[in-house]
């Protein structure tokens, strides 16, 4: 497969996913009210910390192809997620039904 074709395909997928997430955020008032949820550090290499969680939440991490690559539970006291086993790239982290955040793993 041509490298240029591969790069263009990833850009198109990224734009489609980004536009879809923006559309979902604008349609769902609950998503707009939870903007205090953040992920640090971003970019990250070994772990991410979910800030702004008040209750126990399920997290799901997807790659840009929409494949689930990791999931689990987080809460106020256990908000660190080990991402050291993920390959470098862009991922989407969904926190419960509240928010989806793009992260970069490097």
C-alpha positions as a printed NumPy array, in Angstrom:
array([[  0.   ,   0.   ,   0.   ],
       [  1.284,   3.445,  -0.914],
       [  2.41 ,   5.532,   2.115],
       [  0.724,   8.649,   0.732],
       [ -2.573,   6.77 ,   0.316],
       [ -2.284,   5.431,   3.877],
       [ -1.615,   8.918,   5.281],
       [ -4.56 ,  10.442,   3.384],
       [ -6.845,   7.631,   4.581],
       [ -5.915,   8.319,   8.23 ],
       [ -6.531,  12.041,   7.775],
       [ -9.972,  11.366,   6.301],
       [-10.864,   8.971,   9.143],
       [ -9.658,  11.507,  11.716],
       [-11.747,  14.295,  10.172],
       [-14.851,  12.105,   9.99 ],
       [-14.516,  11.035,  13.629],
       [-13.822,  14.625,  14.755],
       [-16.839,  16.007,  12.908],
       [-19.049,  13.245,  14.279],
       [-17.938,  13.983,  17.852],
       [-18.568,  17.72 ,  17.391],
       [-22.055,  17.004,  16.049],
       [-22.816,  14.728,  19.019],
       [-21.578,  17.358,  21.48 ],
       [-23.737,  20.069,  19.945],
       [-26.865,  17.868,  20.002],
       [-26.466,  16.543,  23.526],
       [-26.63 ,  19.179,  26.3  ],
       [-25.225,  16.667,  28.815],
       [-21.951,  16.56 ,  26.867],
       [-21.654,  20.347,  26.977],
       [-22.154,  20.408,  30.768],
       [-19.273,  18.007,  31.402],
       [-16.495,  20.033,  29.843],
       [-14.685,  20.007,  33.205],
       [-13.543,  16.432,  32.551],
       [ -9.968,  16.536,  31.244],
       [ -7.172,  14.094,  30.518],
       [ -3.568,  14.816,  31.401],
       [ -0.861,  14.515,  30.232],
       [ -1.737,  14.757,  26.583],
       [  0.351,  13.606,  24.702],
       [  1.146,  10.746,  27.057],
       [  3.484,   7.771,  27.005],
       [  2.818,   5.557,  30.033],
       [ -0.376,   6.713,  31.749],
       [ -3.222,   9.217,  31.62 ],
       [ -5.115,  10.818,  34.501],
       [ -8.837,  11.536,  34.203],
       [ -9.615,  14.788,  36.04 ],
       [-13.094,  15.987,  36.999],
       [-14.659,  12.605,  37.777],
       [-17.183,  12.776,  40.618],
       [-18.635,   9.244,  40.468],
       [-17.501,   5.85 ,  39.296],
       [-17.406,   5.833,  35.489],
       [-16.647,   3.322,  32.76 ],
       [-13.971,   4.385,  30.299],
       [-13.517,   2.997,  26.809],
       [-10.513,   3.693,  24.587],
       [-10.948,   3.352,  20.821],
       [ -8.395,   3.586,  18.049],
       [ -9.236,   5.735,  15.025],
       [-10.723,   2.761,  13.225],
       [-13.333,   2.533,  15.988],
       [-11.895,  -0.653,  17.475],
       [-12.12 ,  -0.943,  21.247],
       [ -8.556,  -1.3  ,  22.534],
       [ -9.034,  -0.866,  26.289],
       [-11.791,  -0.378,  28.86 ],
       [-12.278,  -0.331,  32.596],
       [-13.607,   1.615,  35.58 ],
       [-12.357,   4.843,  37.085],
       [-13.457,   6.891,  40.066],
       [-12.366,   9.834,  42.199],
       [ -9.591,   7.885,  43.928],
       [ -8.576,   5.596,  41.046],
       [ -8.343,   7.874,  38.007],
       [ -5.05 ,   6.744,  36.446],
       [ -5.126,   4.571,  33.316],
       [ -2.008,   2.682,  32.214],
       [ -1.638,   3.118,  28.437],
       [  1.94 ,   1.852,  28.154],
       [  0.791,  -1.211,  26.161],
       [ -0.901,   0.85 ,  23.442],
       [  1.021,   1.525,  20.247],
       [  1.826,   5.145,  19.448],
       [ -1.002,   7.033,  17.785],
       [ -4.247,   8.914,  18.254],
       [ -7.025,   7.454,  20.424],
       [-10.49 ,   8.426,  21.59 ],
       [-11.246,   8.026,  25.301],
       [-14.949,   7.875,  26.156],
       [-15.815,   8.608,  29.79 ],
       [-19.2  ,   7.064,  30.626],
       [-21.916,   8.824,  28.633],
       [-20.391,  12.176,  29.368],
       [-17.458,  13.023,  27.151],
       [-15.105,  11.724,  24.474],
       [-11.582,  13.153,  24.414],
       [ -8.827,  12.701,  21.833],
       [ -5.437,  11.683,  23.224],
       [ -2.053,  11.114,  21.647],
       [  0.029,   8.146,  22.778],
       [  3.733,   8.486,  22.033]])
